[in-house]
Amino acid sequence: MSSTVQRPSRTDETLYRPGRWIALAVLVLAVLLVAVDATVLGLATPFLSEDLKPSGTQLLWIGDVYSFVIAGLLVSMGSLGDRIGRKKLLLVGAVAFGAVSVLNAYATTPEMMILARALLGVAGATLMPSTLALIRNIFHDPKERSLAIGIWGATASAGAAVGPVVGGFLLEHFWWGSVFLINLPVMAVLVLVGIKLLPESKNPVSGPWDLISVALSLVGIVGVVYGIKEAATHGLTWEAGAAALIGLGALYGFVRRQLTLPAPLLDMRLFRHRGFSGAVLADLLTILGLSGLVFFLSQFLQLVQGREPFEAGLAELPAAIGAVATGLIAGTVARRFSVRSVVAGGLAAVGLALATMTMISQSTGYPLLGAALLFVGVGAGFSFTVTADIILSSVPKEQAGSASAVSETAYELGAALGIALLGSVVTGVYRDFATPHGVPSQAASAAHESLGGAVDAAGALPQHQGAALVGAAQEAFVDGLRFATGVGAAVLLATAVAAWFLLRGQKLEDGLEHP
């Protein structure tokens, strides 16, 4: 009696690449670090300020330049990966990310810190689109790819919420530079495992990398994001308006140039596809709701309810849990029902969660806050994962890097707009609060700048005056938060309706795709 062992065919080995799930684990580690680095510095800012003594403007640049540079370079780096190879770009970027993390940890002046954060943004911009593009080329079974994108998306969404927890833990045990040094072992694993398991892929007919387009993309995105953030922080100043106008002008030039180049950095004709454009819009506004709520609840939990940073970080974990849980099943649910019902439902869940926040007060208990965060995470997990899948599968594999960059740029712009637009609403309401009688003008001026400024100013006043000032400021902040979440809810619910129509007939792939 004889038996034969059936070996997998060469085709099966290509379609179901051995080690693909280990490779995915390495890729999502890189995504997690980039996402965590965007928020982990927030808790370290007081310690960094005491050590480096930056001015107010320098402190803002230390906090923002990382996100600015990532957002501005994503499209360019995604296109570069298509040209020189996504694996090569990812590994070079990982080495650079680790090396520049050391520079961040041991910065000795504010100027050095700003430069180090900018360079970290350059390295981060090479990682994000490369990871998603490589998933497109590793997983040829659409159902497996949907699960892989779900894991990737859940990690990206969870990273922002995990950042404060990681930062709070490290700052309780080590110095502020430790929030950067955690990158080193992870990047070492990425490089060592990636060399062996990640396949190389690129566009064989990509054409030259157009440096003028790179410059226009960088100036355009950074200008718009900077203008929005300045307007949210300081109101509609000429500086914010000029930055936004320069950015919009550069983006207009970028679009015009892409339409004339034989090998553009980004094929703008993709946006003529209703499903692609609808997915990008849903992608951007999902993250707007998620990032805006998490950012302002961080301040609410610490400065209104008096929680410690680590406790506040833990309190925001339901958003990450919801995003991870639904991201893993989003592709299956979208195939079982429909793409538009999952995306529109996810957007509606985020919108309804924001709507519940219009009822909060200073004494609101955690069950309501935790439930709202969980529903935001659930909605974001469904919507963000499915839209990323649509964006990635709408283009040929050769353009995977550029498509990934579009998804990532929507993510970064959504995060910036969530904080900036909702922030401008919170700030507009907050600044109108009446100063308690007898508070000196200098303290009153500082208090009207921000809730943190009010808490600091109150420390130098007599106890009864300080308590009255903080109480008035907290009440005004909560009023602003209620109004801002109402605006956010209206935007998200309107987007859910738009997604229902824009994604009509859109489906995720079911059949095997040959490499």
C-alpha positions in Angstrom: 0.0 0.0 0.0 1.5 3.3 -1.0 0.6 6.8 -0.2 1.5 10.0 -1.9 2.0 13.4 -0.3 0.3 16.1 -2.3 2.7 19.1 -2.5 1.4 22.6 -3.0 1.6 23.7 -6.6 3.9 26.5 -7.6 0.8 28.6 -8.2 -0.5 27.9 -4.6 2.9 28.8 -3.2 2.7 32.1 -5.0 -0.9 32.9 -4.1 -0.4 31.8 -0.4 3.1 33.0 0.2 4.7 31.1 3.2 5.4 33.4 6.1 2.9 36.0 5.0 1.3 36.3 8.4 4.7 36.8 10.1 5.5 39.4 7.5 2.2 41.1 8.3 3.1 41.1 12.0 6.3 42.9 11.2 4.5 45.5 9.0 1.9 46.3 11.6 4.6 46.8 14.2 6.0 49.6 12.0 2.5 51.1 11.7 2.0 51.0 15.4 5.2 52.8 16.1 4.4 55.6 13.6 0.9 56.0 15.1 2.1 55.9 18.7 4.8 58.5 17.9 2.2 61.0 16.8 0.6 61.1 20.3 3.1 59.8 22.8 4.9 63.1 23.0 1.9 64.9 24.4 2.4 63.7 27.9 6.1 64.2 27.7 5.8 67.9 26.8 5.9 69.3 30.4 9.1 67.3 31.1 10.7 68.3 27.8 9.8 71.9 28.4 11.5 71.9 31.7 14.6 70.4 30.3 15.0 72.2 26.9 13.2 75.4 27.8 11.6 76.1 24.4 9.6 79.2 23.6 5.8 78.8 23.1 6.2 78.8 19.3 9.1 76.3 19.5 7.0 74.0 21.6 4.2 74.1 19.1 6.6 73.2 16.3 8.0 70.3 18.4 4.5 68.9 18.7 3.3 69.5 15.2 6.2 69.2 12.8 6.2 65.4 12.8 2.6 65.2 11.6 3.2 68.1 9.1 6.1 66.4 7.4 4.4 62.9 7.3 1.3 64.4 5.8 3.3 66.4 3.2 5.5 63.5 2.1 3.1 60.5 2.0 2.1 60.8 -1.6 5.7 61.4 -2.7 7.1 58.5 -0.7 4.3 56.2 -1.9 5.2 57.0 -5.4 8.9 56.6 -4.7 8.2 53.1 -3.3 6.4 52.2 -6.6 9.6 53.3 -8.4 12.5 52.0 -6.4 10.8 49.1 -4.6 8.5 49.1 -1.5 10.6 46.7 0.5 13.8 48.7 -0.2 12.1 52.0 0.9 10.6 50.3 4.0 13.9 48.9 5.2 15.8 52.1 4.5 13.0 54.1 6.3 13.1 51.7 9.3 16.8 52.2 9.8 16.4 55.9 9.5 13.5 55.9 11.9 15.5 54.1 14.5 18.6 56.3 14.1 16.6 59.6 14.2 14.7 58.3 17.3 18.1 58.4 19.1 18.6 62.0 18.0 15.1 62.8 19.4 15.8 61.2 22.7 19.1 63.0 23.3 18.2 66.4 21.8 19.8 69.2 23.9 18.2 72.3 22.4 14.7 73.2 21.1 16.1 73.8 17.5 17.7 70.3 17.6 14.5 68.8 18.8 12.4 70.5 16.0 14.9 69.2 13.4 14.9 65.7 14.9 11.1 65.6 14.9 11.0 66.7 11.2 13.5 64.0 10.2 11.4 61.5 12.1 8.5 62.6 10.0 10.5 62.0 6.8 11.3 58.5 8.0 7.7 57.9 9.1 6.4 58.9 5.7 8.4 56.1 4.1 6.9 53.5 6.4 3.2 54.0 6.2 2.4 53.7 2.5 5.1 51.0 2.1 3.4 48.7 4.6 0.0 49.0 3.0 1.4 48.5 -0.5 3.3 45.4 0.5 0.1 44.0 2.0 -1.5 44.4 -1.4 1.4 42.4 -3.0 1.7 39.7 -0.3 -2.0 38.7 0.0 -3.5 37.7 -3.4 -6.6 36.1 -1.9 -9.0 39.1 -1.5 -10.6 37.6 1.7 -7.2 37.2 3.3 -6.2 40.6 2.2 -9.3 42.1 3.8 -8.3 40.5 7.1 -4.7 41.7 6.7 -5.9 45.3 6.0 -8.3 45.0 8.9 -5.3 44.1 11.2 -3.3 47.0 9.6 -6.2 49.5 10.0 -7.0 48.4 13.6 -3.3 48.9 14.5 -3.2 52.3 12.9 -6.4 53.4 14.8 -5.3 51.8 18.0 -1.9 53.4 17.9 -3.2 56.9 18.6 -5.1 55.7 21.6 -2.2 53.5 22.9 0.3 56.4 22.7 -0.9 58.2 25.9 -0.9 54.9 27.8 2.6 54.0 26.7 3.8 57.6 27.4 2.2 57.7 30.8 3.9 54.4 31.8 7.3 55.4 30.5 7.2 58.9 32.1 6.4 57.4 35.5 9.5 55.2 35.4 12.1 56.9 33.0 13.1 60.2 31.5 11.2 61.8 28.6 13.7 60.5 26.0 12.5 56.9 26.7 9.4 57.6 24.6 11.6 57.6 21.5 14.1 54.8 22.4 11.3 52.2 22.5 11.4 52.5 18.7 14.8 50.9 18.4 14.1 47.2 19.2 11.0 47.2 17.1 12.8 48.7 14.1 15.6 46.2 14.5 13.1 43.3 14.4 11.5 44.9 11.3 14.7 45.1 9.4 16.0 41.6 10.3 12.8 39.8 9.7 11.8 42.0 6.7 15.0 41.3 4.8 14.1 37.6 4.8 10.3 37.5 4.6 9.1 40.6 2.7 8.9 40.3 -1.1 10.2 43.1 -3.3 7.6 44.8 -5.5 7.5 47.9 -7.7 6.0 49.3 -10.8 8.1 48.2 -13.8 7.0 51.1 -15.9 6.9 53.8 -13.4 8.8 56.6 -15.1 11.0 59.3 -13.3 10.3 60.7 -9.9 9.2 64.3 -10.5 10.8 66.5 -7.9 8.7 69.5 -8.7 5.6 67.4 -7.9 7.2 66.4 -4.7 7.8 70.0 -3.7 4.3 71.1 -4.6 2.8 68.2 -2.6 4.9 69.0 0.4 4.2 72.7 0.3 0.5 72.2 -0.4 -0.3 69.7 2.4 1.9 71.4 5.0 0.5 74.8 4.1 -3.1 73.7 4.4 -2.6 71.7 7.6 -0.6 74.5 9.2 -3.1 77.1 8.3 -6.0 75.1 9.8 -4.1 74.4 13.0 -3.1 78.1 13.4 -6.7 79.2 12.9 -7.8 76.7 15.5 -5.2 77.9 18.0 -5.0 81.7 17.4 -8.1 82.5 15.3 -8.3 83.7 11.7 -5.0 85.6 11.5 -3.3 86.8 8.4 -0.6 84.2 8.9 -3.0 81.3 9.0 -4.8 82.6 5.9 -1.6 83.1 4.0 -0.4 79.6 4.8 -3.7 78.1 3.8 -3.8 80.1 0.5 -0.2 79.2 -0.4 -1.0 75.5 0.4 -4.2 75.5 -1.7 -2.2 77.2 -4.6 0.5 74.5 -4.4 -2.1 71.7 -4.4 -3.8 73.3 -7.4 -0.5 73.3 -9.2 0.2 69.7 -8.1 -3.2 68.5 -9.5 -2.6 70.4 -12.8 0.9 69.0 -13.2 -0.2 65.4 -12.5 -2.8 65.6 -15.3 0.0 66.5 -17.8 2.8 64.2 -16.7 3.1 60.9 -18.6 4.1 59.2 -15.3 2.5 61.2 -12.5 3.3 60.8 -8.8 -0.5 60.3 -8.3 -2.9 59.4 -11.0 -5.6 62.0 -10.4 -8.0 60.2 -12.8 -8.6 57.7 -10.0 -10.8 60.3 -8.3 -13.2 60.1 -11.2 -14.2 56.7 -9.9 -17.2 57.4 -7.6 -16.3 54.5 -5.2 -12.7 55.6 -4.9 -13.6 59.2 -4.1 -16.3 58.2 -1.7 -13.9 55.9 0.1 -11.3 58.6 0.5 -13.9 61.1 1.8 -15.3 58.5 4.3 -11.7 57.6 5.3 -10.9 61.3 6.1 -14.0 62.1 8.0 -13.9 58.8 10.1 -10.5 59.8 11.4 -11.7 63.4 11.9 -14.3 62.2 14.4 -12.0 59.7 16.1 -9.1 62.0 16.5 -11.1 65.0 17.5 -13.0 63.2 20.3 -9.9 61.4 21.7 -7.9 64.7 21.7 -10.5 66.8 23.6 -11.5 64.0 25.9 -7.9 63.8 27.0 -8.1 67.4 28.2 -11.5 66.8 29.7 -10.4 63.8 31.7 -7.2 65.5 33.0 -8.1 69.2 33.4 -11.8 68.9 34.2 -12.1 65.6 36.0 -8.6 65.7 37.5 -7.4 62.3 36.3 -3.7 61.5 36.1 -2.1 61.1 32.6 -1.8 57.4 32.8 -5.3 57.0 34.1 -6.6 59.3 31.3 -4.8 57.2 28.7 -6.3 54.0 30.1 -9.8 55.6 30.0 -9.5 56.1 26.3 -8.7 52.5 25.5 -12.3 51.5 24.6 -11.8 53.4 21.3 -8.8 51.2 20.5 -10.6 48.0 21.6 -13.6 48.9 19.4 -11.4 49.7 16.4 -9.4 46.4 16.7 -12.4 44.2 17.2 -14.4 45.5 14.2 -11.3 46.0 12.0 -10.7 42.2 12.1 -14.2 41.4 10.9 -15.0 44.4 8.7 -14.2 42.7 5.4 -16.3 39.6 6.2 -19.3 41.8 7.2 -18.9 44.0 4.1 -19.1 40.8 1.9 -22.1 39.4 3.9 -24.1 42.6 3.7 -22.7 45.4 1.5 -19.8 47.9 1.4 -22.0 50.9 1.6 -24.0 49.6 4.6 -20.8 48.9 6.6 -19.1 52.2 5.7 -22.3 54.3 6.2 -23.1 52.4 9.3 -19.6 53.0 10.7 -19.8 56.7 10.0 -23.3 56.8 11.6 -22.0 55.1 14.7 -19.2 57.7 15.1 -21.7 60.4 14.5 -24.2 59.1 17.1 -21.4 58.6 19.6 -20.4 62.2 19.1 -24.1 63.2 19.5 -24.2 61.6 22.9 -21.3 63.7 24.0 -23.5 66.8 23.7 -25.0 65.7 27.0 -21.9 65.6 29.1 -21.2 67.8 32.1 -18.3 68.2 34.5 -19.6 65.4 36.7 -20.5 62.9 33.9 -19.5 59.4 35.0 -17.2 57.2 33.0 -19.8 54.7 31.8 -21.2 57.3 29.3 -17.7 58.4 28.2 -16.4 54.8 27.9 -19.5 53.8 25.8 -19.1 56.8 23.5 -15.4 56.0 23.0 -16.2 52.3 22.3 -18.9 53.2 19.7 -16.5 55.7 18.0 -13.9 52.9 17.8 -16.4 50.4 16.5 -17.6 52.8 13.8 -14.1 53.8 12.9 -12.9 50.2 12.7 -15.7 49.3 10.2 -15.4 52.4 8.1 -11.7 52.9 8.0 -10.9 49.3 7.3 -13.3 48.8 4.4 -12.5 52.2 2.8 -8.8 51.3 2.9 -9.6 48.0 1.2 -11.6 49.8 -1.5 -8.8 52.3 -2.1 -6.2 49.7 -2.4 -8.1 47.2 -4.5 -9.3 49.9 -6.9 -5.9 50.3 -8.6 -3.5 47.9 -10.3 -0.8 46.4 -8.1 1.8 48.5 -9.8 0.2 51.7 -8.3 -0.3 50.2 -4.8 2.2 52.6 -3.2 0.4 55.7 -4.6 -3.0 54.4 -3.6 -1.8 53.6 -0.1 -0.4 57.1 0.2 -3.9 58.5 -0.7 -5.4 56.4 2.2 -2.6 57.5 4.5 -2.9 61.2 3.5 -6.6 61.1 4.2 -5.8 59.6 7.6 -3.3 62.4 8.4 -5.5 65.2 7.1 -8.5 63.7 9.0 -6.5 63.7 12.2 -5.3 67.3 11.7 -8.8 68.5 10.7 -10.5 66.7 13.6 -8.3 68.6 16.1 -8.2 71.9 14.2 -11.9 72.2 13.1 -13.4 70.9 16.3 -10.7 72.8 18.2 -11.7 76.1 16.6 -15.3 75.5 17.8 -14.2 74.6 21.4 -11.8 77.6 21.5 -14.5 80.0 20.1 -17.0 79.1 22.8 -14.3 78.8 25.6 -12.8 82.3 25.1 -16.1 84.0 25.8 -16.4 82.9 29.4 -16.8 85.7 32.0 -13.8 86.2 34.3 -14.7 86.0 38.0 -14.6 89.4 39.8 -11.2 90.4 41.2 -9.0 88.2 39.0 -6.0 90.2 37.7 -6.0 91.0 34.0 -2.7 89.1 33.3 -4.2 85.9 34.9 -7.5 86.5 33.1 -5.6 86.8 29.7 -3.7 83.6 30.3 -6.9 81.8 31.3 -8.7 82.8 28.2 -6.0 81.3 26.0 -6.6 77.7 27.1 -7.9 75.6 29.9 -4.3 74.6 30.7 -3.5 78.3 30.9 -6.4 78.8 33.4 -5.1 76.0 35.6 -1.6 77.4 35.6 -2.8 81.0 36.2 -5.0 79.9 39.1 -1.9 78.5 40.9 -0.6 82.0 41.5 -3.9 83.4 42.9 -5.5 83.2 46.3 -7.3 79.9 46.8 -10.9 81.3 46.4 -10.0 83.3 43.3 -8.1 80.4 41.8 -10.9 78.0 42.4 -13.5 80.4 40.9 -11.3 81.0 37.8 -10.7 77.3 37.2 -14.4 76.5 37.8 -15.5 79.1 35.2 -12.9 77.9 32.7 -13.9 74.3 33.1 -17.6 75.1 32.6 -16.7 77.1 29.4 -14.6 74.2 28.1 -17.4 71.7 28.6 -19.8 74.1 26.9 -17.4 74.3 23.9 -16.9 70.5 23.9 -20.7 69.9 23.8 -21.1 72.4 20.9 -18.1 70.9 19.0 -19.3 67.3 19.3 -22.7 68.4 18.1 -21.0 69.9 15.0 -18.9 66.8 14.5 -22.0 64.6 14.8 -23.8 66.6 12.1 -20.8 66.3 9.8 -20.4 62.5 10.4 -24.1 61.8 10.0 -24.2 63.8 6.7 -21.2 61.9 5.5 -22.9 58.6 6.3 -25.8 59.6 4.0 -23.3 60.7 1.3 -21.4 57.4 1.6 -24.6 55.5 1.2 -25.1 57.0 -2.3 -21.4 57.3 -3.4 -20.6 53.6 -2.6 -23.7 52.2 -4.3 -22.8 49.0 -6.1 -19.3 49.0 -4.7 -18.1 45.5 -3.7 -15.0 43.9 -2.3 -13.2 41.4 -4.4 -14.0 37.7 -3.9 -12.0 35.8 -6.4 -8.3 34.9 -6.3 -5.9 37.3 -7.9 -2.9 36.1 -9.8 0.4 37.9 -9.1 
